[in-house]
């Protein structure tokens, strides 16, 4: 069987859910890791950039607390639905566009088309 190539996470909220599902399926559940120190090390190895710096902050804690706190921080910073939604350009553009009145479907359609073209 070929070696699995685990995803790396760079802190992009749009990729958080995919990364965590991949990490949990291929590292947490399959490697039978009983020590949170090992899980924390694997998690750190598969993160880069801003996400890795966040994990470094938790590495000074007790391993069990550090691993759980790391997962909480990653979720808080990258995994909450509103954080993910804001990463998509059209959502940002829609929220920064002109104010629409209730029932202004033509204005909404125009604003959406402008946002989608970016």
C-alpha positions as CSV (number, residue, x, y, z in Angstrom):
1,X,0.0,0.0,0.0
2,X,1.4,3.5,-0.9
3,X,2.4,5.9,1.9
4,X,-0.2,8.4,2.8
5,X,0.6,12.0,2.1
6,X,-1.0,14.0,4.9
7,X,-2.2,17.5,4.3
8,X,-0.3,20.5,5.6
9,X,-2.3,23.3,7.2
10,X,-1.1,26.9,6.7
11,X,-3.8,28.7,8.5
12,X,-6.3,29.2,5.7
13,X,-9.8,28.8,7.2
14,X,-11.2,27.4,4.0
15,X,-9.0,24.4,4.4
16,X,-9.3,23.9,8.1
17,X,-12.2,21.3,8.0
18,X,-10.4,19.3,5.3
19,X,-7.1,19.3,7.2
20,X,-8.7,18.3,10.6
21,X,-10.7,15.5,9.0
22,X,-7.6,14.2,7.3
23,X,-5.5,14.6,10.5
24,X,-8.1,12.9,12.7
25,X,-8.6,10.0,10.3
26,X,-5.0,9.3,9.5
27,X,-3.1,10.3,12.6
28,X,-5.4,10.4,15.7
29,X,-7.4,7.3,15.0
30,X,-5.0,5.1,13.0
31,X,-1.7,5.4,14.8
32,X,-3.1,4.3,18.2
33,X,-1.3,7.2,19.9
34,X,-2.0,7.0,23.6
35,X,0.2,10.0,24.5
36,X,-1.0,13.5,23.7
37,X,2.7,14.5,23.3
38,X,2.9,12.4,20.2
39,X,-0.3,13.8,18.8
40,X,0.8,17.3,19.5
41,X,4.1,16.7,17.7
42,X,2.4,15.2,14.7
43,X,-0.1,18.1,14.6
44,X,2.8,20.6,14.7
45,X,4.6,18.8,11.9
46,X,1.6,19.1,9.7
47,X,1.1,22.8,10.2
48,X,3.1,25.7,8.8
49,X,3.1,29.4,9.0
50,X,0.6,31.1,11.3
51,X,-0.9,27.8,12.4
52,X,2.5,26.4,13.4
53,X,3.2,29.5,15.5
54,X,-0.1,29.1,17.3
55,X,0.8,25.5,18.1
56,X,4.2,26.6,19.4
57,X,2.4,28.7,22.1
58,X,0.6,25.6,23.4
59,X,3.8,23.5,23.4
60,X,4.9,24.9,26.7
61,X,1.8,23.5,28.4
62,X,1.5,20.0,29.9
63,X,1.2,17.7,26.8
64,X,-2.4,16.6,27.4
65,X,-3.5,20.1,28.1
66,X,-1.4,21.4,25.3
67,X,-2.8,19.1,22.7
68,X,-6.4,19.8,23.7
69,X,-5.8,23.6,23.9
70,X,-4.1,23.5,20.5
71,X,-7.1,21.9,18.9
72,X,-9.4,24.4,20.6
73,X,-7.2,27.3,19.4
74,X,-7.1,26.0,15.8
75,X,-10.9,25.7,15.8
76,X,-11.4,29.1,17.3
77,X,-9.0,30.8,14.8
78,X,-9.8,28.8,11.7
79,X,-12.7,26.5,12.1
80,X,-15.7,28.5,13.2
81,X,-18.3,28.8,10.4
82,X,-18.3,32.6,10.3
83,X,-14.5,32.6,10.0
84,X,-14.6,30.2,7.1
85,X,-17.4,32.1,5.4
86,X,-15.5,35.4,5.5
87,X,-12.6,33.8,3.6
88,X,-14.6,33.6,0.5
89,X,-14.3,36.8,-1.6
90,X,-17.9,37.1,-2.6
91,X,-19.1,37.0,1.0
92,X,-16.7,39.8,1.9
93,X,-17.7,41.8,-1.2
94,X,-21.4,41.3,-0.4
95,X,-21.0,42.5,3.1
96,X,-19.1,45.6,2.0
97,X,-21.5,46.5,-0.8
98,X,-24.3,49.0,-0.7
99,X,-27.1,48.6,1.7
100,X,-30.2,46.9,0.3
101,X,-33.8,47.5,1.3
102,X,-36.0,44.5,2.1
103,X,-37.4,43.0,-1.1
104,X,-34.8,44.6,-3.4
105,X,-34.1,41.4,-5.3
106,X,-32.8,43.3,-8.4
107,X,-30.3,45.2,-6.2
108,X,-29.2,41.9,-4.5
109,X,-28.7,40.2,-7.9
110,X,-26.6,43.1,-9.1
111,X,-24.5,43.2,-6.0
112,X,-24.0,39.4,-6.1
113,X,-22.9,39.6,-9.8
114,X,-20.4,42.3,-9.0
115,X,-19.0,40.4,-6.0
116,X,-18.8,37.1,-8.0
117,X,-16.8,38.8,-10.8
118,X,-13.9,39.6,-8.4
